């Protein structure tokens, strides 16, 4: 009988590969039937690991198999990826158990005719019947690879990233930065939290967490965040949980940027568009500045998630409105600050969401930017004169960052780019006035934010 966790891993990968769910949602579904916490943890390790190293795993399969990848059934490839990730990356699982479960899984997945093939491929690896080689690090001169093709092969195969993305990053950032970036993406992300500043200071929270066995250090760029270095937040108890929210550091930087704007205003009214799951909304409402927040999203499921997040953190002074941000908003120009945290490709957070690297294409960026521009234009109509419009994405790509702002300013000449009044982020604010965090430079995920001010007519 196949171990339940390996059946669950195959189901998770199938759901993601067939675009039923993203990885995080597929894992939520997959964990429901696993009663053991160790199995739930192993499921996450396997699923995240397979998507981080998918290209490298496929390269191994191609060297162990007499068939081309294009001639292998998708379900069989998924079975082999799960098995090889465990054999190559996890050293506590007996190889014979991995191979036996993979063979048994062919019957569960409806491809029992491939059981002999799966067994042979995995035996080729465990018994070292065939040599395995990977593209090597290329030689470079003046931060440029001597052989461009060799560089792309190394970064896309050995370090497991799509070649179209590698080409872009090499062109913009050069060899050293691109290599550092993809290595960053292949590391496990840290757990970062943001204290709710109207309830607890970072130093107080650090002390309280330490008493429960959870140790933290200050975040690198965000000014108020904490990185968990030891212990588990699952053990801290409900009282402490109400004093912080889990939020990746790049997103914390954007939240703090917005808070620096609200701190200059008297009782500002904030509109947080595309707000689900509500982490940023909680951060704004609990910044320590007196604010009123209206949080919105469109789909029913995301609205419910937003309401749930606000309730979990006892946020009673934020309103929730369901609306489509790609259509005219049902508001007059009443907001002092509007945050357009627009849906994007997510190419800045590949460390946390490794499935994105395989689900995105270069062609999709144009469609994302068109949606983002529509949202920005409709949002601008609800902003008061002298109000701040903050546009942010977790993308690093020009189509979703600078290009959207440039097009918006061509159409709305009553807006100006203004450098945000947050000198603590000067290292991330570039000469064009935009805030950008870059993994290879800042050691955190890639985020972008532009601060625009509406001029008085």
N, C-alpha and C positions, 0 to 999 in steps of 0.2 A: 504493500500500500504506500502511495506517495505521501510524504510528509505534508501536512496541511499548509505549512508556510510556503512550500515550493509550488503547490497548486495555486495559492493566493498570489504568489509572485508572477506566475504565468498569466493569471487573470488580469492583474494590474497592468502588465505590459501590453496585453491585448487591448484593454480599454483605451490606453494612451495611444497606441499605434493606430488604432482605428478611429481616433479623434472623438471617442465618446466622452472622455474626461481629460482634464490635465492631470499631471502626476499627483499633485496634492489631493485632489478630489478622489482619484482612483484609489489612493492609499487609504483614505478615510473609509471607503467602501470595503476594501480588502481586509482591513483590520477588525471589522465588526464580527467576523466569524472566528477570530483567533482569541481564545480566552487567556492564553499565557502571555504575560508582558514581554518575555524574552522572544517569543515568536513574533510579536508585533514589532519589536525593535529590529529583529533580523529581516523581516519583510521590508522595512524602510531601508535598511543597509543594502539589501540586494537590489531593490528597485532604483534607488538613487545611484548606486554604483554602476548598474548596467547602463543607465543613461549618461553618466559621466564618461564611461569608457567604451561606449558602444562601437565607435569606429575601430578602436584597438581590438576589441573582442571579435568584430567581424573580420579583421585582418588575420587574427589567429585562426578563426574558422576556415578562412580561405586557404590557409597553409596546411591545415590538418585534414581537409576534405579533398576528395578527387573531383568534386562538383563545384561549379561556379556558384557564388551566392545567389545569382539571379535564377538558378535552377533548383534552389532549395525552398520548400514551402515556408511561408512566413511563420507559421506556428512552430515549425522545427527550428528555425533560426532563433526564435524566442527561447525555446527550451535550451538550446546550446548556449545562448548568451547567459542565461541564469546559471547554468552549470559551470561554465568556464569562469564567470566572475567569482564564484565560490572557490573554485580550484586555484585560481591565480591570486586572488586578493585576500581570501579569508583562510587562515591557517588552523582554525579550531574545528573544522568540519572534516570528518574522515572522507577521503576521496571516494572510497567504495560506496559510501552512502549517497554521495552526490551523483555518481554515475548510475547507481541503481534507481534512484528517484527520477532521474532524467529519462531513463528508459521507460519506467512505469508511467511517466507523465505523457508519453506519446499516446498511450491508450486513453488517458483522461482527456487529452486535447483532440481526440478523433483522428490521429495520424499514426495509428499503430503500425502501419506498414513501414514507417521510418525508424522503428525501434532498433533494428540492426545497424542502420546508418548512424544513429545517435550514439550507440554503444561504441562503434568503431572509431568515430571522431574523438570521443572523450578518452578512449583507451590510447589512441595515438598521442594524446597529451599526457595522461598519467604515466604511461610507460615509456615516454620520450622516444616514440618510434620515428617521429619526424622533427627535424630542426625548425625552430621558429626564429625569424629575424624581423627587425623593425627598421624603418627609415632612421638614419642617424642624424645627429645635430650637424647642420651645414657649417662650412667656413664662412666668415663674414669679414668685410672690409668697410670701415666707416659706418658701421651699423646697418650695412646692406649685405644680404647673403650673396656669396659669389655665384651660387646656383639657385635662382629663385624657385624653380620647380622642386628642388630638393628641400628647400625651406618649407614650402607649402605642404609637401608630403610629410615631413617630420611633425609639423604642428597639427596637421589634420588627421594623421593616422596614429603616430606614436602618442601624441597628446590629445587626440580624440576631439576635434572640432570640425565643423563643416568648412570645406575649402573656400566657399564663397565668402564666408565671414573672415577667414584668415587673410584672404586677398585684400579685403577692405582695411583691416587693421594694419597689415604690413605697409600699405600705401600711405596711411595717415600717421602711423606712429613708429615705424621702423622695427627692426628685428628684436632688439633688447626689450622694448616695452611690450611688444606682442607676445613674445615668449613668456615674459613674466605674467602677462594677463591670463594666458591659457592655463598656466600652472596654478594661478590663483583660483580660477574657475574649477579646477579639479580637486581642490582641497575642501574638506568638510567645513561648512559655515559655522561660525561661532553663534552662541545664543546671546543676544543683546537685549537689554531692557531699558525702558525709559521711566524714571520715577515720575509719579504724578505730583507735580511741584506744588500744587496747592494743599497737598496732604503730607509730603515728606521730602526732605532734602536728599541729594545723592549720598552724602556722608551718613545720614541717619539710616537710610535704607541699606547701605553697605554694612553697617554694624548689625542691624536687625537680621539681615540674611546670614551673616557670619554665625550668628547664634544658632541657626538651623543647619549649619554645615555647608552652606552655599557661599563660595568665595568669589569675589568679583574684582575687576580692575576698571579704571576709567576708559571710556571709548577713546579712539584715536583722534577723530575729527569732531564728532558731536560733543557739545559742551556739557551735557547733563547725563549722558548715557552710561551704562555699566555693562561690561562683558563678563559673562559667567565663565570662570576658569576651573571651578571644581564644585561638585555637588549637583543636585537635581532640584529644579524649581518645583517639581511635583511633591516635594516633601515640606514646603514652607508653610502651608496652611492658608485658610481662606482670608484671615485678617491681613496678612502680608500681601497676598495676591491682589487685594484691592488698592495697594499703594504703588503699583507699577503696571506697565503694559509691555508685552513683548513686541519689539519693533527693530527691524534691521537698521544698522547705523546710518546708511545712506538716506533712508526715509526719515530718520531722526533729524538729520541735517536739514532736510526740507522743512520739517515741522518747526524746527528752531528758527529757520529763516522767516517763516510766516509769523512766528511769535515775536520776532524782532520788529516786524512791521506793526503788529497790533499794540506793542508796547509804546509806540509813539502816538497812539490815538486814544481818545477818551470814550470808554464804553463802546468799542466798535462792534458792528454786526458783521459776522463772517458767513459767507456762503461756501460750503465745502461740497463741490460737485464730484460725482463718481466716488462717493465717500466709503462705500463698503470695502472691507469688513468693519471699518470704523475706528481703526487704530489711530489714525491721524486726527480724527474728530475728538477722540478722548484726549489726546495730547494737547490739542488747542483749547479744549474746554477746561483742562486742568493745568494750564500754563502758569497760573499765578496772576495773570492779568485779567481784569474784569471784562469778559466778552460774552456775546450771545452768538450761538452757532446754529445755522440751519444746514443740516446734512441731507444730501439727496443721493438717490440712485434710481435705476430704472426697473430691473427685473425683480419680480416678487421675492425670489429666493435671496437676492442680495439685500433687499430692504429688510427682510426678516433677520438676516445676519447682522445688519447694521443695528437694528433695534436690540438684538440680543447682546451685542458687544457693549452698547451704551448701558444696558441694564446691568450687565455683569460688573461694570465699574461704577455703578450708582451715579450716572450722569443724568441729572434731572433737568438741566437748563439748556439742553440741545433739542431742537425740533427736527423731526424727520419728515421729508417730503418725497413722494415718489414722482419722478419726472424723467423725461427723455432729454438729455443735455444736448442732443443733436437737433432739437427743435426750439423755437422761440420759448423762452422761459416765462412762467406765469408771475413775474415780478416786475415792478417798476424799478427805477434806479435808486435802490434803498440801501445797498450794501457798501460797507467801507473797505472790505477785503473780500475778494473772490479767489478761491483756489480751484484751478482746473487741473486736477490730478488725472490726466487723460489716459484712457486705455491705450496701451502701446505694445510693441513687439516683446518687451521684457528682456531685450538683449543685454541689458546692463546687470541682470541678476542671474546669470547662468550658473553661478556657484550654488545658489539656493534652489533654482528651478532648472536642473540640467536637461530635462526633456525639451525645453524651449529651443535649444540649439538645433534639434532635429525636426521640430515642428514648424519652424519659420523658414521663409524663403525671401530672397532679396526683393522679389516682385511684390510681396505683401506690404513693404514699407510705404509705398505710395498710397495704398488704401488706408493704412493707419494715419498717415499725415493728413489726408483729406478729412477724415473723421475728427481729428484733433483740431484742425482749423475751424471746422463748423462749430465745435463746442466753444472754442475761444471767442468766436464772433458773437454767438448768442449770449455767452456769459458777459461780454463787455457791455451789453445793453442794460444790465442790471446793476452796474457799478456807478456810484456817485462820482461827480467831478472831484479830482484829487485823491480818489480811491486807488487802491492797489489791486492789480490783476496779477496773480501768480500762476504761471504755467509750469507744470512739472511732469516728467516722465521718468520711468526706470529704464530708459533706452540711452544708448551712447551714439546712435546713428544720426548723421546730419539731417536726413529726411524728416525725422521726428523731433528734432531739436531746433537748431538755428533756422532751418528752412521754413518751419511753421511760423516762427516769430517774424521772419523777414517778409513772408507773404501777408501776414496779419497787418504789419505796419504799412505795407503798401496800400491796403484797403482801409485802414483806420489811422489816419494821420493825426487824430486827436490823442494818440497814445505815444509815450516815450519810454525807452529803456532807461531805467535808473538803477544805479548800483545800490544794492540793498544796504540799509544802515546796520550792518552786522560785521564789524571789522574782525571778529574772531574767525570768520570764514574767508578772509582775504586770500589764503593759500589756495582756495578752491574757486575763487572768482577770477575769471580770465579777462584778458584785455577788452573783449567785446561786452563785458558787463554781466555775463551769464555765470551762474554757479554750476560747476560740473565736478563730480567726483569720479575719479578714474582708478580702477583696481590696481594697476601697475604703479601709480603714483601715490595714491592715498591709502592703499591697503584695505579698502572697503568697496562695496558694490557700486556699480555705475549709475548715478542719478544726474538729472539735469533740472535746473530751475531758472526761469526768467522772471524778473520783477518789472512790471510795466505800470506806469502811473497815467491815469486819465487826466487830461488837461482841461482847464476851465475854458468853455467856449468863448 
